[in-house]
Amino acid sequence: MLLNASGCLDALTAPQTARAFDAFVTKTVTPLPRGGNDPIRIAETDVGMLNSIGLANPGIKRFLREVLPELAQLEIPVWVSVGGFSAGEFAETCALLDSRDDVATIEVNLSCPNVDEAPESAAEIVAACRRATRLPLYAKLSPATWNVADVARAVEAAGADGLSLVNTLRGMKLDRDLRPVLGTGTGGLSGPSLKPVALAAVHACFRATALPIVGMGGVASGRDALELYAVGAGAVALGTVLFSDPSAPVRIREELSAELATRGLSSVDEACGIAHAKALPRRKHLDPTSRVSTKLLQND
Ligand SMILES: Cc1cc2nc3c(=O)[nH]c(=O)nc-3n(C[C@H](O)[C@H](O)[C@H](O)COP(=O)(O)O)c2cc1C
């Protein structure tokens, strides 16, 4: 399964690119509208891209009224990325999404500014979201923590159905006069330099939890995608590559098929986890259209 990474594709201006994915993930939406950060918000570096968009979005009310109905016309499952500044804010948005039949999954963006990413705080947010919705919940984690596996275990215990790994890492670029390029000084680093970080995070969380994982970070080729499957991803998302190559989903699917065939693997399911020295139990794979949390299925 191939997804876009949140914030890296405007499906309404590029519907053809969006339809090349198995599901569309929205930009993070917050309870109130946000204009985002002062420019400059994007900078290229030798090893990837920096962004300081600042979660610019129309706010949940306008999103539900105007954006979601338009996205439904794409006729692919829609995953809504949810952000907030407290557990209550996250839960409020999840409750509003719960009543909609045009949302397949909620991705809880736990790497929002001012959100404490300690395992206890992440678990508190996921638990609040869990109480607010029966929709599947994917917890999107930052790799900027010493032990991402601790956070993964905590959100699994709090009721997450899956993990999205990884969000960006904080970085900075200076101009010729040695001044920060970005308006906010620092921003999120994505693209090629994030791939080793993503591989390590997916590898660790695959061992630490039984949750299905959407892997992302620097995927620009079929080989990159295969590597994420090999460390334990059950699906892969494309982010930065979409800014330079809108045909990436089609190209990467083709390259991935060739990579699998070369190795005598019949599907990505067979590739999932093969980088692990000791085989781990197989886990349930993702169904992008399922609209009911696996946790509820287990507990009901
Ligand atoms: C311009 C830009 C905007 C982003 N906005 C969001 C966002 O709103 N929510 C989120 O969870 N991640 C956001 N991300 C992070 C991506 O979803 C993804 O986790 C990250 O870029 C790593 O993947 P990549 O290296 O393939 O880009 C954004 C990334 C970029 C480059």
Ligand as a Chemical Component Dictionary entry (heavy atoms), coordinates in Angstrom:
data_LIG
# 
_chem_comp.id                   LIG 
_chem_comp.type                 NON-POLYMER 
_chem_comp.pdbx_formal_charge   0 
_chem_comp.three_letter_code    LIG 
# 
loop_
_chem_comp_atom.comp_id 
_chem_comp_atom.atom_id 
_chem_comp_atom.alt_atom_id 
_chem_comp_atom.type_symbol 
_chem_comp_atom.charge 
_chem_comp_atom.model_Cartn_x 
_chem_comp_atom.model_Cartn_y 
_chem_comp_atom.model_Cartn_z 
_chem_comp_atom.pdbx_ordinal 
LIG C1  C1  C 0 6.259  20.850 3.229  1  
LIG C2  C2  C 0 5.979  19.777 4.239  2  
LIG C3  C3  C 0 4.823  19.855 5.019  3  
LIG C4  C4  C 0 4.543  18.866 5.961  4  
LIG N1  N1  N 0 3.399  18.953 6.694  5  
LIG C5  C5  C 0 3.087  17.960 7.569  6  
LIG C6  C6  C 0 1.856  17.990 8.285  7  
LIG O1  O1  O 0 1.017  18.890 8.142  8  
LIG N2  N2  N 0 1.613  16.960 9.143  9  
LIG C7  C7  C 0 2.485  15.907 9.323  10 
LIG O2  O2  O 0 2.197  14.998 10.107 11 
LIG N3  N3  N 0 3.652  15.859 8.636  12 
LIG C8  C8  C 0 3.955  16.845 7.764  13 
LIG N4  N4  N 0 5.124  16.772 7.055  14 
LIG C9  C9  C 0 6.033  15.627 7.256  15 
LIG C10 C10 C 0 5.781  14.543 6.211  16 
LIG O3  O3  O 0 4.455  14.042 6.286  17 
LIG C11 C11 C 0 6.765  13.367 6.371  18 
LIG O4  O4  O 0 6.586  12.797 7.649  19 
LIG C12 C12 C 0 8.231  13.792 6.250  20 
LIG O5  O5  O 0 8.369  14.808 5.288  21 
LIG C13 C13 C 0 9.161  12.612 5.909  22 
LIG O6  O6  O 0 8.896  12.077 4.646  23 
LIG P1  P1  P 0 9.730  12.523 3.311  24 
LIG O7  O7  O 0 11.174 12.528 3.677  25 
LIG O8  O8  O 0 9.359  11.529 2.285  26 
LIG O9  O9  O 0 9.244  13.904 2.989  27 
LIG C14 C14 C 0 5.432  17.756 6.119  28 
LIG C15 C15 C 0 6.582  17.681 5.326  29 
LIG C16 C16 C 0 6.856  18.659 4.395  30 
LIG C17 C17 C 0 8.089  18.527 3.558  31 
# 
loop_
_chem_comp_bond.comp_id 
_chem_comp_bond.atom_id_1 
_chem_comp_bond.atom_id_2 
_chem_comp_bond.value_order 
_chem_comp_bond.pdbx_ordinal 
LIG C1  C2  SING 1  
LIG C2  C3  SING 2  
LIG C2  C16 DOUB 3  
LIG C3  C4  DOUB 4  
LIG C4  N1  SING 5  
LIG C4  C14 SING 6  
LIG N1  C5  DOUB 7  
LIG C5  C6  SING 8  
LIG C5  C8  SING 9  
LIG C6  O1  DOUB 10 
LIG C6  N2  SING 11 
LIG N2  C7  SING 12 
LIG C7  O2  DOUB 13 
LIG C7  N3  SING 14 
LIG N3  C8  DOUB 15 
LIG C8  N4  SING 16 
LIG N4  C9  SING 17 
LIG N4  C14 SING 18 
LIG C9  C10 SING 19 
LIG C10 O3  SING 20 
LIG C10 C11 SING 21 
LIG C11 O4  SING 22 
LIG C11 C12 SING 23 
LIG C12 O5  SING 24 
LIG C12 C13 SING 25 
LIG C13 O6  SING 26 
LIG O6  P1  SING 27 
LIG P1  O7  DOUB 28 
LIG P1  O8  SING 29 
LIG P1  O9  SING 30 
LIG C14 C15 DOUB 31 
LIG C15 C16 SING 32 
LIG C16 C17 SING 33 
# 
